[in-house]
């Protein structure tokens, strides 16, 4: 869940917390499982604030969200960073990218810009205005009021028209991992203004 006061936003994962301060910087504390605190040591448990490094985007984060072991940060120009675990695909990074970067267990402690193009024929990045993390899935809203989802969808939480019962015999849960953003067609032409995620919904 995310809580907001006048100039402060907090987001809580399973065993970690993110804080967005009035200067648009992000701090993390708690357990560093799968690198969710933004540092490499997976055994770390921090009881004090660790500043998360976004490179040239330091001081430009306007919203944050935390899943069980993954995080999102939204920049002031509508881009999103993810870090933590992507075992369910929840970071929005392609499987080939995760393999090529040799991320251990598909996890990264480095906030990584998610490449979401406006459309398949464009190099223009999509302008994201709202973000939300579930247990192992992610939902975002863009400036055109379109909703995109990715991550683990065995309970139908991605809104893409399938759940565990939809899978063909013998495929197990392999189809439930969606690594890159997909538009939720069922919400097309709806005037969506906000979104939130539960654990598996």
ZASE-162547 format. One line per 5 residues: for each residue y, z, x of C-alpha. Coordinates in nm, 4 decimals. Layout:
<pts>
Y:Z:X  ...
</pts>
This chain:
<pts>
0.0000:0.0000:0.0000  0.3591:-0.0578:0.1009  0.6419:0.1894:0.0366  1.0124:0.1060:0.0632  1.3203:0.3224:0.0935
1.6729:0.1948:0.1586  1.6232:0.0684:0.5153  1.2625:0.1576:0.5885  0.9296:0.0009:0.4965  0.5905:0.1572:0.5648
0.2481:-0.0021:0.5229  -0.0845:0.1806:0.5549  -0.4203:0.0396:0.6608  -0.7512:0.2213:0.6836  -0.6607:0.4408:0.9835
-0.3232:0.3039:1.0928  0.0368:0.2885:0.9724  0.3130:0.0338:1.0289  0.6838:0.1143:1.0056  0.9640:-0.1422:0.9772
1.2943:0.0150:1.0828  1.6542:-0.0692:0.9921  1.6839:-0.2848:1.3049  1.3959:-0.5091:1.1888  1.1529:-0.3842:1.4535
0.7925:-0.2860:1.3789  0.6209:0.0301:1.5055  0.2564:0.1311:1.4683  0.0515:0.4485:1.5065  -0.2994:0.5717:1.4282
-0.6319:0.4162:1.5287  -0.6211:0.0897:1.7243  -0.9453:-0.0490:1.5789  -0.9529:-0.4289:1.6306  -0.6083:-0.4127:1.7963
-0.4120:-0.3287:1.4783  -0.1533:-0.1304:1.6772  -0.0670:-0.4418:1.8773  -0.2120:-0.3187:2.2082  -0.5372:-0.4118:2.3817
-0.7164:-0.0769:2.4126  -0.9519:-0.0606:2.1075  -1.0337:0.3067:2.1775  -0.6704:0.4139:2.1534  -0.5610:0.6629:1.8876
-0.1835:0.6974:1.9013  0.0004:0.9894:1.7449  0.3396:0.8492:1.8415  0.5103:0.5192:1.7619  0.4159:0.2061:1.9549
0.6605:-0.0838:1.9249  0.4833:-0.4053:1.8258  0.5927:-0.7022:2.0401  0.6832:-1.0257:1.8576  0.8433:-1.1972:2.1584
1.1523:-1.3934:2.0534  1.1091:-1.2600:1.6981  1.1719:-0.8968:1.8000  1.4402:-0.7615:1.5678  1.3765:-1.0362:1.3134
1.0953:-0.8951:1.0978  1.1914:-0.8403:0.7335  0.8620:-0.7274:0.5750  0.5189:-0.5937:0.6718  0.1811:-0.5466:0.5071
-0.1393:-0.3775:0.6246  -0.4997:-0.4410:0.5298  -0.7955:-0.2275:0.6309  -0.7935:-0.3599:0.9903  -0.5382:-0.6417:0.9869
-0.1613:-0.6739:0.9548  0.1023:-0.9266:0.8540  0.4695:-0.9428:0.9451  0.7202:-1.1730:0.7741  1.0165:-1.3025:0.9765
1.3708:-1.3533:0.8532  1.3161:-1.7320:0.8565  0.9973:-1.7280:0.6476  0.7260:-1.7375:0.9141  0.4327:-1.4964:0.9328
0.2502:-1.3229:1.2151  -0.0971:-1.1706:1.1877  -0.3026:-0.9450:1.4143  -0.6101:-0.7228:1.3993  -0.9522:-0.8289:1.2695
-1.0347:-1.1752:1.1386  -1.4060:-1.1212:1.0802  -1.3450:-1.2145:0.7169  -1.0925:-1.4857:0.8078  -0.7996:-1.2670:0.7016
-0.5675:-1.3550:0.9938  -0.5163:-1.7121:0.8681  -0.6192:-1.8594:1.2044  -0.8793:-2.1362:1.2188  -1.2275:-2.0512:1.3392
-1.1899:-2.3048:1.6223  -0.8683:-2.1298:1.7350  -1.0373:-1.7891:1.7297  -1.3252:-1.9263:1.9382  -1.0999:-2.1151:2.1829
-0.8885:-1.8045:2.2459  -1.2086:-1.6044:2.3051  -1.0982:-1.3310:2.0672  -1.3607:-1.0575:2.0840  -1.5274:-1.0186:1.7424
-1.2596:-1.2559:1.6036  -0.9966:-0.9845:1.6619  -0.6644:-0.9947:1.8444  -0.4087:-0.7287:1.9335  -0.1406:-0.9953:1.9883
0.0700:-1.0849:1.6825  0.0048:-1.4560:1.6339  0.2170:-1.6996:1.4346  0.0133:-1.8476:1.1473  0.0674:-2.2244:1.1338
0.1179:-2.3055:0.7641  0.2543:-2.6564:0.7139  0.4605:-2.7458:0.4067  0.2046:-3.0193:0.3337  -0.0626:-3.2116:0.5197
0.1736:-3.4995:0.6040  0.4544:-3.2789:0.7361  0.5213:-3.0875:1.0564  0.7620:-2.8615:0.8685  0.6489:-2.4997:0.8480
0.6163:-2.3493:0.5018  0.8841:-2.0942:0.4063  0.7055:-1.7718:0.3059  0.8944:-1.5130:0.0987  0.6275:-1.2491:0.0075
0.3144:-1.1210:0.1838  0.0250:-0.8931:0.0855  -0.2928:-0.7741:0.2588  -0.6100:-0.6608:0.0841  -0.9108:-0.5057:0.2518
-1.0093:-0.8300:0.4270  -0.8017:-1.0933:0.2495  -0.4422:-1.2111:0.2504  -0.2118:-1.3559:-0.0170  0.1354:-1.5068:0.0363
0.4066:-1.6585:-0.1834  0.6243:-1.9425:-0.0584  0.9775:-2.0444:-0.1549  0.8373:-2.3042:-0.3994  0.6664:-2.0178:-0.5890
0.3223:-2.1371:-0.4749  0.0572:-1.8783:-0.3897  -0.1804:-1.9199:-0.0945  -0.4792:-1.7061:-0.0031  -0.7370:-1.6716:0.2731
-0.9899:-1.4260:0.4132  -1.3019:-1.2773:0.2579  -1.3549:-1.3824:-0.1038  -1.6999:-1.2660:-0.2176  -1.5540:-1.0837:-0.5189
-1.3309:-1.3716:-0.6256  -1.0243:-1.1999:-0.4785  -0.8892:-1.5234:-0.3284  -0.8359:-1.6821:-0.6698  -0.9966:-2.0041:-0.5473
-1.2583:-2.0256:-0.8216  -1.5635:-1.8771:-0.6536  -1.7325:-1.5438:-0.5905  -2.0665:-1.4323:-0.4488  -2.2556:-1.5522:-0.7576
-2.1161:-1.9041:-0.7069  -2.2842:-1.9585:-0.3708  -2.5759:-2.1957:-0.3358  -2.9142:-2.0424:-0.2642  -2.9646:-1.9884:0.1079
-2.5987:-1.9962:0.2118  -2.5539:-1.6199:0.1840  -2.1905:-1.5153:0.2241  -2.0977:-1.7890:0.4721  -1.8828:-1.9697:0.2133
-1.6854:-1.6565:0.1370  -1.4885:-1.6668:0.4642  -1.1779:-1.8834:0.4273  -1.0043:-1.8929:0.7671  -0.6949:-2.0964:0.6835
-0.4478:-2.0765:0.3911  -0.5530:-2.2441:0.0654  -0.3299:-2.2967:-0.2376  -0.4377:-2.1119:-0.5534  -0.4442:-2.4084:-0.7923
-0.4893:-2.1886:-1.1004  -0.1367:-2.0538:-1.0442  0.0215:-2.3971:-1.0074  0.3316:-2.4379:-1.2302  0.3505:-2.0620:-1.2921
0.6763:-1.8853:-1.2082  0.5339:-1.6258:-0.9678  0.7929:-1.3820:-0.8315  0.5879:-1.1092:-0.6605  0.2332:-1.0256:-0.5495
0.0164:-0.7344:-0.4341  -0.3451:-0.6944:-0.3230  -0.6012:-0.4277:-0.3972  -0.9085:-0.3610:-0.1867  -1.1101:-0.6532:-0.3257
-0.8790:-0.7952:-0.5916
</pts>
